């Protein structure tokens, strides 16, 4: 019976996924829309497992969860903004320089890295700042942002990849 309910939820979720994605995107969560859609589905499954009984109206429950997540996301966005000015410290930590390089080269790379960090999606930039400047673990960052540690890792990997790629592009251009 539980497997049957999960399959039914999966079908319902597949049908409503585009609608939910649009719902979150319209509320300003463009970069996080897919993550929020996934979180909506996970909360539905957790609620079903926790209750031990069938959810009377799964569609209504799904959209209620989505609305609550959108509200939580909006509240997090208001308090998670990291000013660009604070990125200098993060840029210094992310740039992996050995002592033999001249100070001018380090400063130039730091400026390039700051420019790259400024182009990152807001959430990804915030995660990198919290990890490298504040020294927070994935779990601590996840708690602050209200996402899973896996999503934090995803943002870290994406952000570091983009930073390294930009540095590599700069090195090839020289």
ChimeraX attribute file (.defattr): number of C-alpha atoms within 10 A of each C-alpha:
attribute: neighborCount
match mode: 1-to-1
recipient: residues
	/A:1	7
	/A:2	12
	/A:3	8
	/A:4	9
	/A:5	14
	/A:6	15
	/A:7	12
	/A:8	13
	/A:9	19
	/A:10	14
	/A:11	12
	/A:12	15
	/A:13	21
	/A:14	12
	/A:15	11
	/A:16	15
	/A:17	17
	/A:18	12
	/A:19	14
	/A:20	22
	/A:21	20
	/A:22	16
	/A:23	19
	/A:24	24
	/A:25	17
	/A:26	12
	/A:27	13
	/A:28	15
	/A:29	20
	/A:30	14
	/A:31	14
	/A:32	19
	/A:33	20
	/A:34	18
	/A:35	15
	/A:36	21
	/A:37	24
	/A:38	16
	/A:39	17
	/A:40	25
	/A:41	20
	/A:42	12
	/A:43	16
	/A:44	24
	/A:45	16
	/A:46	11
	/A:47	15
	/A:48	18
	/A:49	14
	/A:50	9
	/A:51	9
	/A:52	9
	/A:53	10
	/A:54	13
	/A:55	15
	/A:56	8
	/A:57	8
	/A:58	16
	/A:59	15
	/A:60	11
	/A:61	16
	/A:62	21
	/A:63	17
	/A:64	14
	/A:65	18
	/A:66	23
	/A:67	16
	/A:68	12
	/A:69	19
	/A:70	22
	/A:71	14
	/A:72	13
	/A:73	20
	/A:74	14
	/A:75	12
	/A:76	14
	/A:77	15
	/A:78	8
	/A:79	10
	/A:80	15
	/A:81	12
	/A:82	15
	/A:83	10
	/A:84	12
	/A:85	9
	/A:86	12
	/A:87	23
	/A:88	17
	/A:89	15
	/A:90	21
	/A:91	24
	/A:92	19
	/A:93	14
	/A:94	19
	/A:95	18
	/A:96	11
	/A:97	15
	/A:98	8
	/A:99	8
	/A:100	6
	/A:101	9
	/A:102	10
	/A:103	11
	/A:104	9
	/A:105	11
	/A:106	17
	/A:107	13
	/A:108	11
	/A:109	20
	/A:110	23
	/A:111	15
	/A:112	18
	/A:113	24
	/A:114	23
	/A:115	16
	/A:116	19
	/A:117	26
	/A:118	15
	/A:119	12
	/A:120	16
	/A:121	15
	/A:122	16
	/A:123	21
	/A:124	23
	/A:125	26
	/A:126	22
	/A:127	27
	/A:128	28
	/A:129	24
	/A:130	20
	/A:131	18
	/A:132	17
	/A:133	18
	/A:134	13
	/A:135	12
	/A:136	15
	/A:137	15
	/A:138	19
	/A:139	15
	/A:140	15
	/A:141	23
	/A:142	18
	/A:143	13
	/A:144	14
	/A:145	21
	/A:146	15
	/A:147	16
	/A:148	16
	/A:149	17
	/A:150	12
	/A:151	18
	/A:152	25
	/A:153	19
	/A:154	13
	/A:155	19
	/A:156	21
	/A:157	14
	/A:158	17
	/A:159	22
	/A:160	16
	/A:161	12
	/A:162	17
	/A:163	23
	/A:164	16
	/A:165	13
	/A:166	17
	/A:167	17
	/A:168	11
	/A:169	11
	/A:170	12
	/A:171	10
	/A:172	8
	/A:173	7
	/A:174	5
